[in-house]
Amino acid sequence: MLRYGQFEPPERRQPQVVEDYARWCLSRLRTLEPRLEREPFLCAGRFTAADVSVGYALLLAGHVGLGERFKPAVSAYWERLQRRPAFRRALAVEREAALAQGVSPEPAMATGRSF
């Protein structure tokens, strides 16, 4: 998605490839929806490394503009993860590090929503 939607020069971009990858990415979330309709987290009824892993994938999906296409239970789960105090602290540390390096703390890609 990034390569053919943003990184390639405009004349080499491939909107159909981007949409194909977007559909593939979103199809991977299909198995999460029913589970997240019943459970607040993915394993053992509590926050685990599985949530960190899936949360990172959702973060990346949001950065490429797919967040608005999440199904309701996945959207609610992503919102829950973003409200966690540790997530908020990690964002603050990331922002401080970016600023210290003279890099914009704002993602260059479309986020779909703010944290």
C-alpha positions as CSV (number, residue, x, y, z in Angstrom):
1,M,0.0,0.0,0.0
2,L,2.7,2.4,0.9
3,R,4.9,1.7,-2.1
4,Y,2.2,2.0,-4.7
5,G,0.1,4.6,-2.9
6,Q,2.7,7.0,-1.6
7,F,6.3,6.1,-2.1
8,E,6.4,5.7,-5.8
9,P,6.5,8.8,-8.0
10,P,3.0,9.9,-9.1
11,E,3.4,8.4,-12.6
12,R,4.2,4.9,-11.1
13,R,1.5,4.8,-8.5
14,Q,-1.1,2.0,-8.8
15,P,-4.4,2.8,-7.2
16,Q,-5.8,-0.7,-8.0
17,V,-2.9,-2.4,-6.3
18,V,-3.4,-0.1,-3.2
19,E,-7.1,-1.1,-3.1
20,D,-6.3,-4.8,-3.5
21,Y,-3.9,-4.7,-0.6
22,A,-6.4,-2.6,1.4
23,R,-9.1,-5.3,0.9
24,W,-6.6,-8.0,1.8
25,C,-5.5,-6.2,5.0
26,L,-9.1,-5.6,6.1
27,S,-10.0,-9.3,5.3
28,R,-7.4,-10.3,7.9
29,L,-9.5,-8.5,10.5
30,R,-12.6,-10.6,9.6
31,T,-11.8,-13.2,12.3
32,L,-11.3,-10.6,15.0
33,E,-14.8,-9.0,14.7
34,P,-16.8,-11.9,16.2
35,R,-14.3,-12.4,19.0
36,L,-14.2,-8.7,19.9
37,E,-18.0,-8.6,19.9
38,R,-17.8,-11.0,22.9
39,E,-14.4,-10.2,24.6
40,P,-12.6,-6.9,25.4
41,F,-9.2,-8.4,24.6
42,L,-7.9,-11.2,22.5
43,C,-6.6,-13.7,25.0
44,A,-7.3,-14.8,28.6
45,G,-9.9,-12.0,29.1
46,R,-7.1,-9.4,29.7
47,F,-4.5,-7.3,27.8
48,T,-1.6,-9.5,26.5
49,A,1.1,-9.4,24.0
50,A,-1.4,-10.5,21.4
51,D,-3.1,-7.1,21.9
52,V,0.2,-5.3,21.4
53,S,0.8,-7.2,18.1
54,V,-2.7,-6.7,16.7
55,G,-2.8,-3.1,18.0
56,Y,0.4,-2.3,16.1
57,A,-1.2,-3.7,12.9
58,L,-4.3,-1.5,13.6
59,L,-2.0,1.5,14.1
60,L,-0.3,0.9,10.8
61,A,-3.7,0.4,9.1
62,G,-4.8,3.7,10.5
63,H,-1.7,5.4,9.2
64,V,-2.6,4.3,5.6
65,G,-6.2,5.4,5.9
66,L,-7.9,2.1,6.7
67,G,-9.2,3.0,10.2
68,E,-12.5,4.3,8.9
69,R,-13.1,1.0,7.2
70,F,-12.8,-1.1,10.4
71,K,-15.9,-3.0,11.5
72,P,-17.6,-1.7,14.7
73,A,-16.1,-4.2,17.2
74,V,-12.6,-3.7,15.8
75,S,-13.0,0.0,15.9
76,A,-14.2,-0.2,19.6
77,Y,-11.2,-2.4,20.4
78,W,-8.8,0.0,18.7
79,E,-10.3,2.8,20.7
80,R,-9.9,0.8,23.9
81,L,-6.3,0.1,23.2
82,Q,-5.6,3.8,22.5
83,R,-7.1,4.9,25.8
84,R,-4.7,2.7,27.8
85,P,-2.4,4.8,29.9
86,A,0.7,2.9,28.6
87,F,-0.3,3.7,25.0
88,R,-0.6,7.4,25.9
89,R,2.8,7.4,27.6
90,A,4.4,5.6,24.6
91,L,2.9,8.3,22.2
92,A,4.4,11.0,24.4
93,V,7.8,9.4,24.4
94,E,7.6,8.9,20.6
95,R,6.7,12.6,20.2
96,E,9.5,13.8,22.4
97,A,12.0,11.6,20.6
98,A,10.8,12.9,17.2
99,L,11.1,16.5,18.3
100,A,14.6,16.0,19.8
101,Q,15.7,14.6,16.4
102,G,14.1,17.5,14.5
103,V,11.5,15.2,12.9
104,S,7.8,16.1,12.7
105,P,5.9,14.0,15.3
106,E,2.9,13.9,13.0
107,P,2.7,10.8,10.7
108,A,3.2,11.7,7.0
109,M,0.5,9.2,6.1
110,A,-3.2,9.7,6.5
111,T,-4.3,8.6,10.0
112,G,-8.0,8.6,9.5
113,R,-8.4,9.8,13.2
114,S,-6.3,11.3,15.9
115,F,-5.1,9.4,18.9
